[in-house]
Amino acid sequence: MQLSRRTILTVPVLVALGAVAACEDQPPVTGASPTASPTPGQTASTTITNIELTLNVGPLIRVDQTTTVLPLRVTGDSTASGADQLRPGQLLVGDAVSDLANCRPLRLIDTAGGRLWSTTSTRTEFPTLAESGEQDLHATFGAVDVDTVTVFLSRTAFVEVPVVNEAPDIDIDLTAVVEDSAPNTALAEPVVLERYTEAIDGSSSSLTTEESTTVDVASDVTFDVDSAELNAGAETALTGISQTISQYEGGSLSITGHTDDIADDAYNQDLSQRRAQAVADRLGALTDLSAWEVTVSGKGESEPRVPNDSDEARQVNRRVEIVITPTGGTNGEIGRSGSQAALPDSTGPTATGVKGVTVDAPQTGFGQIQVSLTEVKRRGTLLLGELTVTGGTGGSFTPLGTGWLDDPGSVLANARGELGGATTVFAANGLTLLAGSDRVFPVDYLLPGTSAHRALTELELIEPLPQDEKATVLVVWPDTGETTLILDHDAGGLLSYPFRLTDIPVTED
């Protein structure tokens, strides 16, 4: 039901955005990274531009009560073709493009607590692999209060590392590292991961944060036109909400009706109030609300989600919003719609995750990619996916982060409809899970000073993928509780290359 999921940009615009993002810069923080002895961390490997890299990661070292440092040693063939162009630090830590949007790819995940730390490093100048086949990178973070974190190592892997107060086996001048990093202290605090889902039939959407679950129920599904009488379609949606409420012992429950701008203010105000009351009455019949402080109100047309400038926009604004705030916070589970809608057919190629699919661009000459996902790891409250993407015949003419892997209906915006700029265009935020009758989006988060949530996925898939070249794409979803998964890249918009992977096993990590 998100208007933004229908936004369309042409191919030339997207290509231009990629060029702008790649060219924009800020004055770099110069200086060589302090040298270090080989780190006793975790080992991971990846292939970037057909160059094999070995990475030694961690441990995460506490410098003081406010700062931690993550050592990264990168080793590769300095004589390989393309080594004079490959800057590992740019890909793994982030560069000026990342800094412009405060969305640097290197992040730490508390998988048990559902939190994330973004790197505070602001360094933007990194050497090429050809300058030295072995590089020591160091990224700073804020204070970390857990014993283990999962490192989101872009285009590589999820690597679990310990958090230590000292590392006697690592010879690093921590003071020099922090100085070289020039930390942005505004990003030091961890942020909470949030969970967003949509019913596949468009009847509702659900957002779960640490404190509350907000469910938007489409009025077009639950009420007839100009009516406050619940129709047959309301029962399924409200039953699902009642089940969410019944998970908790009590708290506050806010039910608010909203309309579009058709008709006058007084009529819309009255209609929204009556619809909210009808929903409250039915929820009270479906579950015991005696331990809940219930507030019922109508806002009429005064608080639209999107401007009332089209029929589709008005449909989005006609809704009843239910905010469930349990005493002590939520349990972190995703909101389920309770919809009985059948799983929609895929409009693109479908195969098992192990077998993978070949995806052709609908535009002639725009290329081809191959996508596979052999398993998803359950770690804490999250699901971690490492997709393998290979350039097919002709490769991908456009960046991977456009029609191939992004949310096809939300150009320049996330799935919630928040404008996120060019960096949202190039994110792998369209790789969703189908669980029952719900579409589950990657977990997301809001950094200080920003207005749009970032998906916990690859954020800077700016370059096209040449033929036969492989890329690892990382995505994090909330745990759906299932043992096998369906990954779906939905259709929608002009640049939309849909595909589906089925029977993906979930392994305990």
N, C-alpha and C positions, 0 to 999 in steps of 0.2 A: 504493500500500500504506500510505498515511498515515492513521492513525485520525482525525487532526484534519480531514481532508478530508470527513468525514461529520458534523461538528458542525452543529447546526441551532439558529438563533435565529429567533424570530417577528418579524414586521414591526414590531409595537409596540415591541419591545425595541430593534431597530435604529434606529427613529426616535428613541427616547429617548436612545440613545447619541449620536446626532447632536446632540440638544439639549444634552446634558451637555458634549460636546466643544466646542460653540460657545459655551457660557456660562462654562466654567472659565477662570480667569484667575490671573495672578500680578501682583504689583506691577510696573507698567511702568517701563522706563527712559525717562524723558522727555527733552525737549530737541529742538530742531529740527536737522535734518541740515545740516551745513555746506554752504554754497553752492559751486557750481563753475561754471566756464565750460563751454560745449558740449564734450563729449568726442569725440575722434577715434576712436571705437570702431566696432563692428559694429552695423548697424541690423537690427532685427526688428520685426514687427508682429503684433498679435493682436487678437481681439475678445472682450471679457469683459462679460457682461451687456449685450450688444448695443452696447457702447461700444468704438469703435476706438481702440487705443493704439499708439503708435510708441515703440520703445525703442532707445536708444543704449547699447551694452554694451561695457565695457572701455575700454582694456586692463587686465589685472590688474597692479597696481603693487606692487613689493616695497618695503615700508616699512623693514624691517630684516631681520635673519636669522631672525626668528620670525614675522613678520606680513606679509600682503599685503592689499590693498584692491581691491575691484571696484566701479567707478563704474557706476551705472545711471541714465540720464535717461529719465523717462517723460513722454510728451506725449499729451494727449487733450482732448476737448471738455468743459470744465468746466461747460457749461450743459446737457449731455445728460441725458436722463431717467435717474435712478439714480446720477448723478455724486456726489450727496451721501451715498451709501451705499458706493460703491466706494473701497476703500483699496488701491491698487496695491502698496504696500510689504508689506501683510499677505499678499497672494497670492504675491508674487515672493520675498520674503525669509522671511516666516513671522511668526507672532504667538504669543500665549501658549499656544494649543493645541499648536503645534509644539514650543514650548519644554518643555512638560510631558513630551513623549515623546522629546525630542532627535532629532526627525526633520524639521527644517526643510527646505522644498522646494528651496532654492537650494543647488546642489552643483556642484563642479568635477570633471571626469572626465579622467583620463589614459588616453585610449583605446588607446594603444600599450602602456602598462605595466599596464593593468588595475587602476588605483587610483582612489580617490575622496577628495575633501576635502569635508567638511560645513562650512557656514558657522559661524563661531564667534560671530556676532552674537547678542546677547541682547535687543536692543531690541524692544519689543512695542507701542509706540505709534506709529502712522503717520497722517498727514493724509488726508482724503478727496480725491478728484480735484476736487471742487467748490471746495475751498479754494484751489486753484491748478491751472490746466490743465497746468502743467509742474512736475515734481518731480524732485529729485535724491536718489537713494538711494545709500547706500554700504554694502557688506557686507564684513566682514573674514573672512579665512581664515588658516590657519597658513602656514608656509613652503612654497613650491612650487618644486620643483627641476627643472622642465621648461620649455621655451621656449614651448609652446603648450598650452592646455587647452580642453576643450569645456565650456561652461556649460550646465547643465541649468536652463533658464529656464522654470519651471513655467507650464503652460497657454499657452505661447508657441512655443518652438523650441529646438533645440540650436544654440548659437552658439559658434563657435571664435574665441578671442581670444588675442593674444600675451601673454606674461608679460615685463614690462619692469622694469628697475631704476629708471627715472625716466620721467616723462611731462611734458616741458616744455610741451606744448600744453594741459595740464590744470591749471587753477589750483585746487588743493585743499589745504586745511590738513589734511594726513594725521594729524598728532598729534591734532587735534580730532575727526577722523573715528573714529580708534581709541578715543578716550575715550568718544565718544557711543555706539559700538557695544558697549562693556562686554564684551569678548570672553571667551568661555568657553574657557580655554586647554586644558581636558581634551579638546576636540574638534579640536585643532590638527594632530595627526598624520594623515597619509593612512591609509586602510584599504584592504585588498585586496578586489577584487571576486571573488565566488565564483560557481560555475556548478552548478546543480542540474537534473537530468533524471530522468524516470521512464519506464520501458518502458510502452507503452500497454496491454500485456497484464498488467501488475502483477507481472512476474517479477523486476524489479530496480529499484533506484534508484541514482543516481550523483551524488556531490558532488565537484567539483574545486576545490581551493584552490591557492594558490601553491606549497605544499609537497607536496601529495599528492592522490590520487584515492581516494575511499572508495566501494566498491560494496557495497550490501546485496542479497543474492540471497535471494529468498523460498524457504524450505525446502519449502513446500507445492508449489512448482513443480519443485524439483530432487530431492525425495525422496518416497517413499511414507510413509504413516503409520507411525511407530515404526521406520523403516528408515534405515540409513546407506548404502544402495546407491543410487548415482545412477540416476535414471530417464531416460527419453528426453527429457524437458523440460529436463534440465540441460545438454545438449550446446550448445544455441544460446547460453544465457547464459554459459557458461564459455568458449566460443569468442570471444565479444565481449570478455570480460575479458582473455583471452590476447592479443588484438590490441592492447589498450591497453598491456599489459605490454611487448610487443615493440617499442613505439615508443621505449623507453628502453634504455640500455646496462646498467643495473643499479641497485641500491639496496637497500631493505629491503621485504619483503613479509610482511604480517601477515594470517593467516587465522584467524578466530575463529567458533566455532559458538555459537548461542544457541537456547534453547527457551522454551516457555511454562511455566506453573506446574502443568500437569497431570502427574501421577506424582510420585514422591518426588525429593528433591534428588540422591541418588546416581545414580538412573537417568538423570535429565536431564543431569547432568554427563557421564556416560559417553556418552550419545547425542550431545551437542553436540561432544565431542572426536572421536568417530568420523566425524561428518559433516564437520567441519573437515578432518580428514585425507583423507577421500575427495575433497574439493574440491582440496586441495593436490596430491594424486597426479594428478588429471586435468589440472590446470593444468600440471604438470610434463611431462605427455605431449604437451600441445598447444603448448608453447613452451619454449625453453631457459631454465631458471632458475639456471644455474650462476653467473651474475654477481649473483644476488640472495641476500640474507640472509633466509631464510624462517623464520618463526615460526608454529607451529600450536598452537592452544589451544582449549579449550572452557570456556564460562562457565555452562553450564546455564541456569537460570532467574534467575541472580543479577543480570543487567544488562538488564532489559526496556527497550524503547524507550518504551513506554507502560504504564500500569497494566493488569494482567491481570484486567480486570473485565467482559469480554465476549468472545464468540467472535471478533469482528472484531479486538479488541485482541490476543488470543492469536495470531491469524494474523499480525499485524504483528511480534510478538516472535519468531516462529519464522523464523530467518534465519541465514545465514552472511555475516559481514562481512569483506570483503577490502580492506585498506588498502595501496595502492601508493605508495611514497615513493621516487621516483627520486633518485639522486645529482644535486644541482644543481637540484632542483625540477621541477615539471611544465611542459609546454609550453603550458598554458592552454586546450587543446582540451577540448570537452565529452566526457563519458563516453558511449559508445554501447553499448546493451544487446546488439546483435547479434540481437535478436528478429526473427522473420519474420512477426509478427502483421500482419494486414491493417489498413489505416487504418479506424478506426471511422467509421460513418456519423454525421453531425451530427444532433442531435435538434432543432436550431433552423434558422433560415434560412441559406442558403449562397449566396454570389455571389463574383465576383471582387473584389479589393480596390478596383479603380478604380470599379466599379459600386456597391459597398457594399450593405449589407443594412438592412432595416427590422426592428427587434426589438420585439415586443410582450411586455409583462409577462404571465405566465400568469394573474395575478390580475385579474379584471375591474376596470377603472377605474384600474389602476396606471400606465397610460400607455404611451409608445412612444418609442424613439430610433432614429436612423439612424446607422450607423457605416461609415466608409470608410477605406482606407489605400492611397494610390496608389503608394507605393514605400517601401522601407527602405534606408537608407544604411549602407554598410559603412565604418566608420572604425576603423582599427587592428584590434584583436581583437574589436570589438563591432559590433552591429547597432543602428541608431538608428531608431526608428519614431515618426512624428508622426501620430496618428489624428485624423480629423475626426469629431466627434460632434455631432449636431443633434437637438434636441428634436422628436419627431414629434407626432402628434395627441395632445393632452393632456400632452405633455412627459413627464418622468420623475417619477412621484409620490414615489419614494424617491431618496436621493442616488445619483449616478453610481457612487460607490464602494461600493455594496452589491451587489445581484444583477446589475446591469448589467455591471460590469467587474471585480469582485473575484474572488478564488479562491472558487468556490462551496462548496467543502467545508471551508473552514478559517476559519470565523467566529471572530474573536478570536485567530487563530493564523495563522502563515505556512504555506507548502507543506511545510515540514520538520516541522511539528507544534509549533513553539515558540510559546508564548503571547506575543502582541505588544500586546494591549490594543485599545482602541477605534480607534486610528490604523491598525491593520491592517485593520479593517473597511472603512475608507474609501479603501483603496489600490486602484490598478488592477493588482493582482498576479495576476489571473486571465487575463490576455492572454498565452497561451502559443503557442509554435510547434510544429507537428508536423513532425518531421524523420525520415524513414524510419519506424521503429516506435517512436520516442521522443517524449515530450512535453518540450519545453525551456522552462523557466521563465525569467522575467526574471532577470538577474544580481542578486545581493544582497550585503549587507555587514553587518558587525557593528560598531556604534559602541562606544567605551569606556564601561563602566558599564552596558551593556544586555545582556539575555539572549536577545533575539530578533533575527534578521537582518531588515533592511529591504530590500524590493525597490527596485531603481532604476527607479521608476515615479512617477507622481503619487501622493502620499501623503495628500492632504487633499481628496478629492472629496466634500465634506460636503453641498453644496447640491444640491437637485434641479435639473434642466435644463428651463426652461420651453419651451413649444412654439415652434419656429422659431429658438430661440437656439442658437448654435454654441459649441463648446468644443474646444480642442486638447488632446489627451491624449498625453503623452510616455511612451515605454517603451524600455528598453534590454535587449537580449538578447545572449547570447554568439553568436559567429559559428558558424553551422552548416556553412559551406562551400558552401552552395547558391546558385544563381542566381535561383531563385524560391522563395517561401515560402508556407506555409499558416498563417494565424493562427486559433487556435481558442479560444473561450470555452466551457469544458466545462460539462456538466450535473452537478448534484449538490447536495444540500441543499434546503431549502425555498425560499429566495430564489435561484433559478437561472434566468438568462435566456440560454440557449446560442445561439451563432451561430458562423459560420465564414466567413473571407475567404480566397480562393484566388488563385493566380497573381499574387502580389505580387512585382514585380521588385526585385532587389537591385542598387543602383547603387553604384559606387565613388566615394567622397567624398575 
